[in-house]
Amino acid sequence: MIDLADNVVRQIGLLYRAMMKALEAETAPLGIGSGRISYLFMLYINEGLTQQEMANRLQADKGAVARTLAQLEEQGYVSRRADPTDKRVTRVYLTDKSKALQSDLEKAVERVINRLNEDIAAGDDDMIKLQLAQMLKSLSAHYSPSRSKKQQTNSH
């Protein structure tokens, strides 16, 4: 029987919450909340994504992504513009304000990651990443939306 008080899932949850608190502390002076950092980093890497592409990459609800983007737009961090070749598609772009934050945000995230890894033996971080990726792959294989639809179809 699994120990509900002490298992890897609980540890991952606690780690996530601790990491978000650390990011919140590191980014507070920059005026941007930790929950919005992933949106900006996604655009730093690949500017001009659609809202749907962002929702897919974040594995988040499209409505939640739309609300967060609206807040980021209101705060002047992103702009949403129609795709020049297909006016039905809206793309998300960084503003000068968010571009000016990139270096400071990267440094803040780097400080948190360094603190997170400071007691991890050299080489162990690769093993941890591999194991976490395998866990994600296993869950995704069983609970992805496309699999759920197939299971529903096959059960009828």
C-alpha positions as CSV (number, residue, x, y, z in Angstrom):
1,M,0.0,0.0,0.0
2,I,1.3,3.5,-0.9
3,D,2.2,5.8,2.0
4,L,-0.1,8.8,1.4
5,A,1.9,10.9,3.8
6,D,5.3,10.3,2.3
7,N,5.5,9.4,-1.4
8,V,7.2,10.8,-4.6
9,V,4.0,12.6,-5.7
10,R,3.7,14.5,-2.4
11,Q,7.4,15.4,-2.6
12,I,7.0,16.7,-6.1
13,G,4.0,18.8,-5.0
14,L,5.8,20.2,-2.1
15,L,8.9,20.9,-4.3
16,Y,6.7,22.7,-6.8
17,R,5.1,24.9,-4.1
18,A,8.5,25.7,-2.6
19,M,9.9,26.6,-6.0
20,M,7.0,28.9,-6.8
21,K,7.4,30.7,-3.4
22,A,11.1,31.1,-4.2
23,L,10.4,32.4,-7.7
24,E,7.8,34.8,-6.2
25,A,10.4,36.1,-3.8
26,E,13.0,36.5,-6.5
27,T,10.7,38.2,-9.0
28,A,8.8,40.4,-6.6
29,P,11.2,43.3,-7.1
30,L,10.6,43.0,-10.9
31,G,6.8,43.4,-10.5
32,I,5.8,40.2,-12.1
33,G,4.3,37.2,-10.4
34,S,5.8,33.7,-10.6
35,G,2.8,32.3,-12.3
36,R,3.3,34.5,-15.4
37,I,7.0,33.8,-15.8
38,S,6.4,30.7,-17.9
39,Y,4.4,32.7,-20.4
40,L,7.1,35.2,-20.9
41,F,9.9,32.5,-21.1
42,M,7.8,30.7,-23.7
43,L,7.7,33.9,-25.8
44,Y,11.4,34.7,-25.2
45,I,12.1,31.3,-26.8
46,N,9.4,31.4,-29.5
47,E,7.7,34.8,-29.9
48,G,4.5,34.9,-32.0
49,L,2.8,31.8,-30.7
50,T,-0.9,31.5,-30.8
51,Q,-2.9,31.3,-27.6
52,Q,-3.8,27.7,-28.4
53,E,-0.1,26.8,-29.0
54,M,0.7,28.4,-25.6
55,A,-2.1,26.4,-23.9
56,N,-0.8,23.2,-25.5
57,R,2.8,23.8,-24.4
58,L,1.7,24.8,-20.9
59,Q,-0.7,21.9,-20.7
60,A,-3.2,24.4,-19.5
61,D,-6.8,25.3,-20.1
62,K,-7.3,27.7,-23.0
63,G,-9.5,29.9,-20.9
64,A,-6.9,30.2,-18.2
65,V,-4.3,31.0,-20.7
66,A,-6.6,33.7,-22.3
67,R,-7.2,35.3,-18.8
68,T,-3.5,35.3,-18.0
69,L,-2.6,36.8,-21.4
70,A,-5.2,39.5,-20.9
71,Q,-3.6,40.4,-17.6
72,L,-0.2,40.4,-19.1
73,E,-1.5,42.6,-22.0
74,E,-3.1,45.0,-19.5
75,Q,0.1,45.3,-17.6
76,G,2.0,46.0,-20.9
77,Y,4.1,42.8,-21.1
78,V,2.5,41.3,-24.2
79,S,0.5,42.4,-27.2
80,R,-1.9,40.2,-29.2
81,R,-2.2,40.8,-32.9
82,A,-3.9,39.1,-35.8
83,D,-1.7,36.9,-37.9
84,P,-0.9,38.7,-41.1
85,T,-1.7,35.7,-43.3
86,D,-4.8,34.5,-41.4
87,K,-6.8,37.1,-39.7
88,R,-8.7,34.4,-37.7
89,V,-5.5,33.6,-35.8
90,T,-4.2,35.8,-33.0
91,R,-0.5,35.7,-32.2
92,V,1.2,36.8,-28.9
93,Y,4.2,39.1,-28.9
94,L,6.5,40.5,-26.3
95,T,6.6,44.3,-25.7
96,D,9.6,46.4,-25.1
97,K,8.7,46.3,-21.4
98,S,8.9,42.4,-21.2
99,K,12.0,42.3,-23.4
100,A,13.7,44.7,-20.9
101,L,12.9,42.3,-18.1
102,Q,14.4,39.2,-19.8
103,S,17.9,39.3,-18.4
104,D,16.7,40.0,-14.8
105,L,14.1,37.2,-15.1
106,E,16.6,34.8,-16.4
107,K,19.0,35.7,-13.5
108,A,16.1,35.3,-10.9
109,V,15.2,31.8,-12.3
110,E,18.8,30.8,-12.4
111,R,19.3,31.7,-8.7
112,V,16.3,29.5,-7.8
113,I,17.5,26.6,-9.9
114,N,21.0,26.9,-8.4
115,R,19.6,26.8,-4.9
116,L,17.4,23.9,-5.9
117,N,20.5,22.0,-7.1
118,E,23.1,23.1,-4.6
119,D,22.8,19.8,-2.6
120,I,22.5,17.5,-5.6
121,A,25.6,15.5,-6.4
122,A,27.2,16.1,-9.8
123,G,25.5,13.9,-12.4
124,D,22.5,13.1,-10.2
125,D,20.5,16.0,-11.8
126,D,20.5,14.2,-15.1
127,M,19.2,11.0,-13.5
128,I,16.5,13.0,-11.7
129,K,15.4,14.7,-15.0
130,L,15.3,11.4,-16.7
131,Q,13.2,9.8,-14.0
132,L,10.8,12.8,-13.9
133,A,10.5,12.7,-17.7
134,Q,9.7,9.0,-17.6
135,M,7.0,9.6,-14.9
136,L,5.5,12.4,-17.1
137,K,5.6,10.2,-20.2
138,S,3.8,7.3,-18.3
139,L,1.0,9.5,-17.0
140,S,0.6,11.3,-20.3
141,A,0.3,8.0,-22.1
142,H,-2.5,6.9,-19.9
143,Y,-4.3,10.2,-19.3
144,S,-3.8,12.4,-22.4
145,P,-6.9,13.8,-24.0
146,S,-6.5,11.8,-27.2
147,R,-6.2,8.6,-25.2
148,S,-9.3,9.4,-23.1
149,K,-11.4,9.9,-26.2
150,K,-10.1,6.6,-27.7
151,Q,-11.0,4.8,-24.4
152,Q,-14.5,6.3,-24.4
153,T,-15.0,5.3,-28.1
154,N,-13.7,1.8,-27.4
155,S,-15.9,1.3,-24.3
156,H,-19.1,1.8,-26.3
